Amino acid sequence: MTLQGGPHLLQRCDSNTIKFYKAIHCSSNNRFKPQRIEHYSLTLGRNDLYLAWQKLQRSDSRGITVLRDRLKGIRGLSLVCAMILAPTAAAQTNRSGGTRPFGVQLTMHQWFLSRGPNPSAALVTDSFSNGTNLIDTSHLKLGHDDGTELGALFRYRSLGLEVRHLESGDWSASKGPLTSPGGAVVHYATPLGNTFFPAVVEADYTSAFSTEEYNLHYTPWDRLDLMVGYRTMKLDERLGFSQNIGPDLNLVTYGTRSRNRLHGWQVGVRGLLLGRRDKGFSLDAGIKMGHLHNTIESEAVITQDVGPGFTGQAKEAQGASMREICLGVHYVCSAHVTVSAQYMEFSCSRTALATSQVARLDVVGSGSSVATDHLHYRGLSVGARVTF
C-alpha cells in the first residue's frame, strides 16, 4: 500500500510517521475504513494525513484507548506500534515544539531563599569556663537571601542534555558591638581571650553557596521525565570576631573559615501532575537525590596589635547525601514562552559550617578536627522558559 499525497507530503513526515501509518493500514490487509478518532480523520487524504499524525502525537492513555476501541480488524502488531509510537512522539512534540526533532530551552529563575538555623553553640563568653554568654549561634541567623538560577536544555527527540547553575552568595549576619566589663573569651578547642580588662566585642558571619548540574534526560512519554547527572557544589563561610581590649589597649581579631567542595552523581524524576505542558496552566513535581564526595577545609587565624598570632587548621574528606524537592506551576504564554513559579527544598548532609568549627579548631595545640552538620535551604522562585 502506498501513502498518498506525493513526495512533498512525505518530506513533512519523519520515519515514525510513515511506520505508524503503515502499521495501521498495511497490516490490516487494506480492510481499514476511515474512522473519526477524537474528531480527527485518519484518512490517507492529501491534507488529513499530516494533520491526523500531528494530533495523534498528543495522544494520552485515553486517546490510545479510543484508538484501540475504534480501529476494527487491525492486527495486534498494529496496536502495539500505535501505543509505542504515539506517546513517544508526544514527548518529542511538546518538548521541542512542533514535529522538529531538535529543541532548545533556556530558563532563568530568581529565587528567594531561607536557610535553616545552625546548631546551637556558645561562641564568646566572659569566662574561660562557665560564664555569661555574649555571642552564640542564635545571634547569627542568616535568615533570607536571593539567588539566581540559569539553565539550558538541549533536546533531540526523547533525549536531552541539561546544564544548570544556581548561586546565592550574599548571606550575612552580625552581632554587636557589645561591651563586656569582664572581658571576652572565644571558645576554640583551647579557649583564647582576656578576662582582666573590659572588652568591646563584635561578630560578623558570611556565607556563599553555589551549585552546578550536568544532566542527561530521557522522556518516555510527555508526563514523565527521568534524569541522571553529575553535580558540583561549593559552600564557603567565614566567621569573624573582633575584641577591643581596654578598650584601645589591644585589638584582637579572630577569623574562622570553612570551605566545602562537593561533587558526585545524582538521579531524579519529574512528573506532570495536572494540565498539559504545551497549553494553559500545568502543575508538576520532581525530586533529585545523590551521593556527593565532600572535601572540607577549616582554618582559624588570630592576630593582635600587641602579642603573637595563633593558627589552627583541619582537613577531611567525607561522603554526603543530597536531596532536592521541587513543585512548579507553569503557564504557557505563547508557543515559545512559559512563565513559572516554583517551591524548592534542598538539603545536604555532612557540610562544614563556620560556626561549628570554632569548638573543633585548636589554635594553641595540634588537636584540630572538622565538624559537619546538615545544610538546609528552602524558597520560592519566579522565572521564565524560552523554547526554540
Number of C-alpha atoms within 10 A of each C-alpha: 9 9 16 14 15 10 9 8 14 16 9 10 15 12 9 15 20 13 16 19 19 17 20 24 23 16 18 18 12 12 12 16 11 11 15 12 18 12 9 15 18 21 17 17 12 13 13 15 22 19 13 17 22 19 16 23 22 22 21 16 12 9 18 19 12 13 20 17 10 13 19 13 14 20 15 14 13 21 18 13 17 20 20 14 18 26 24 20 26 26 25 28 23 20 27 23 18 15 19 13 17 19 20 18 18 18 19 21 21 18 24 17 19 18 19 15 16 19 13 12 15 18 21 26 23 23 20 17 10 8 13 14 14 21 23 17 17 13 14 20 17 20 13 16 16 17 18 17 19 16 18 19 19 19 21 16 20 22 20 21 17 19 17 18 18 19 18 19 16 14 19 19 15 17 17 15 14 14 17 18 14 17 23 31 24 24 22 22 19 17 20 19 20 20 17 12 15 19 29 20 24 20 24 16 22 19 20 15 17 17 17 19 20 20 22 19 22 20 22 18 20 23 19 16 20 17 20 17 19 18 20 18 20 16 21 20 21 21 25 20 22 21 28 22 22 16 14 10 11 14 17 19 18 20 19 25 24 27 20 21 17 21 21 19 18 21 18 19 17 19 16 17 13 12 15 19 20 19 15 13 17 18 19 20 17 18 18 18 19 20 20 24 19 25 17 22 19 28 24 25 16 19 16 16 11 10 9 8 15 16 18 23 22 20 14 12 15 14 15 19 18 19 18 18 17 18 17 19 16 23 20 19 14 13 14 14 16 21 19 20 18 20 18 19 18 18 17 19 19 21 25 26 27 26 25 23 26 30 20 20 28 25 23 16 12 12 14 24 19 23 22 16 14 17 19 17 16 19 19 19 20 17 18 18 18 16 19 13
